[in-house]
Every structure is written in C-alpha cells, then in structure tokens.
C-alpha cells in the first residue's frame, strides 16, 4: 500500500499518525460540538501531532471522528485559518495544512514568555482551577434560583439582562454577558456567593480577553443563555443546573484550547 506523503496521516495506510491523533480526537458532546471540536484540533496543532506544513486528516474523517457535521467542521477550520494555524489548498493534493507559529527572533520573548503573556501569567493548573470554580458557583446559583423561584421584579431583571446580551454590539458582548451571569448569581440571594463569583468571573474575563471573539461560539452561547433563563423562570432546577454546566463547559473548552 502506498504511503500517503504530505498528509496528517503519514505512514502506510495512514495508521502511525492516526494512532497519535487517537490520543486527542474523540466524539464531542452534542451540547458543545463547535467548542470541543475546536479545542481538540487546537490540541493537535499545539502538541505537534501533525507536523508543520503537513495535512490534517480529510474533512470526512475528521467529522466522523469528532461526531460533528462537515458544515460545523468547516466553521472550526475557518476559525483556525483566521488565527493563522492552518491553511487550505485546493486540487488533487489539496486539503487543510497545519501552520505552526514561527519561533521568536533571538532578541524576542521566549515561547514560554509568550505563552505566559497570553494566559495572563497563569499556569495551566490555575486556569483549570479557575474554570472549575466558576462552574461550581454558576451551576449552584442557577439551581438555587430555579428552586426558590423568582419574584416578578426579579424575573423581569433577569429577562432584561438576557435581552441586553441579544442587543449588544460585538465589542460590548462580553460585558453584557458578564452582567447576565452576575445577575443570575445575585438573584440566588447569597451575598457571599456573589462576592466569590465576582472574583472568579474577573479571572475568567481576563482569560476571555486574551482569545478571539468567535461569532459561532457567541451564537451558541446565546442559545444556552435563553435555555438557562427559561429553566430558571420555569422553576426547573435540574435543567437549570444541566444547562449552566454545559454552558460553562463550552467556555472552558475554548479557553483550554487557546491557553493551555
């Protein structure tokens, strides 16, 4: 069997490289397909599992292994191309090729310095700890709000915060997103919880400010916001907790992909 030179699969039949990719590629969860697929392909690039200038597996194979549609996969690849991490070529020898970041010039920052500047001088463990704590606080607050029920004025306040995210300009989206989540936490009725959440959300916002705004991700986040508010206002604590956890997991997947 002929070796497939110049592809991300390498070796006879594509198996050696394929085996390495199996350590990263896995079917994504339905709730966060875009974010988790992006995270996994970013890991492939960051880990060097496909060498610079070589080709990723074909779209059909990638989509099958990730458990997503080829349409969603193309959206993921478009984001990576916009970040300069892959490039597409057409024709018989075309495909999606990996572009590793160029090493710094001799007098420039080291790769570790650059990574630390991107991650806000936070190590991988600190990033993961921040994201876990954020999930615990937000899911707990969502469950509390749905369990106790909101008064009419409180419900109106939560709906207004959701509407503000829908109407926000792209440049102002993250601020309105923060206010929506902070409103939900405040409505849980625990000042201590609110104070803890404000602190961890500040860290999350610092991390979010260091990655690009992805329209596809924001559209998905808006769907989850609407589902979360509906679950809270419907008095469904189990669904509120589930939607909140899924939403936090999507954000975490993006941040891990770009920052760790």
C-alpha positions, 0 to 999 in steps of 0.5 A: 500500500502506498504511503500517503506523503504530505498528509496528517496521516503519514505512514502506510495506510495512514495508521502511525499518525492516526494512532497519535491523533487517537490520543486527542480526537474523540466524539464531542458532546452534542451540547458543545460540538463547535467548542470541543471540536475546536479545542481538540484540533487546537490540541493537535496543532499545539502538541505537534501531532501533525507536523508543520506544513503537513495535512490534517486528516480529510474533512470526512474523517475528521467529522466522523471522528469528532461526531460533528457535521462537515458544515460545523467542521468547516466553521472550526477550520475557518476559525483556525485559518483566521488565527493563522494555524492552518491553511487550505489548498485546493486540487488533487493534493489539496486539503487543510495544512497545519501552520505552526507559529514561527519561533521568536527572533533571538532578541524576542520573548521566549515561547514560554514568555509568550505563552505566559503573556497570553494566559495572563501569567497563569499556569495551566493548573490555575486556569483549570482551577479557575474554570472549575470554580466558576462552574461550581458557583454558576451551576449552584446559583442557577439551581438555587434560583430555579428552586426558590423561584423568582419574584416578578421584579426579579424575573423581569431583571433577569429577562432584561439582562438576557435581552441586553446580551441579544442587543449588544454590539460585538465589542460590548458582548462580553460585558453584557454577558458578564452582567447576565451571569452576575445577575443570575448569581445575585438573584440566588440571594447569597451575598457571599456567593456573589462576592466569590463569583465576582472574583472568579468571573474577573479571572475568567474575563481576563482569560476571555480577553486574551482569545478571539471573539468567535461569532459561532461560539457567541451564537451558541452561547446565546442559545444556552443563555435563553435555555438557562433563563427559561429553566430558571423562570420555569422553576426547573432546577435540574435543567437549570443546573444541566444547562449552566454546566454545559454552558460553562463547559463550552467556555472552558473548552475554548479557553483550554484550547487557546491557553493551555 
